[in-house]
Amino acid sequence: PRGGMPAPLPYLIASAIALMGIFCRLAIRAQRRLLTEGRVAPALVTGHKTHTSSHGGKHRSLTYDFPLLSGAVASGKCSTSSKPPAIGSVICIVYDPECPKRSMKYPLSLVTPAR
């Protein structure tokens, strides 16, 4: 005879859903902080990469260099669409002035400025 659903299964599924919600909230919070406290800079696209996952999916990323307020040049990397900007073109990025490694291509994927 079948015993039905295992007793801990609903708790495991609910915990997994709650954990996904927490990760989404953290990602939105990080992008909101970068947008409000970050600085905008022009960035020069220096390269593209295509990564293939074990499941056959393709992920594209681009690398770029951008100037800091101090005059130094920092570099960054972000994911991009299927049609990335050409190497040598200029894009707009937002970076954290305290940690320039935290940078993203503008517009950000999860948050936008208030209108």
Salt bridges, closest charged atoms under 4 A:
GLU37 OE1 - ARG33 NE 3.32
ASP96 OD2 - ARG33 NH1 3.60
ASP96 OD2 - ARG102 NH1 2.98
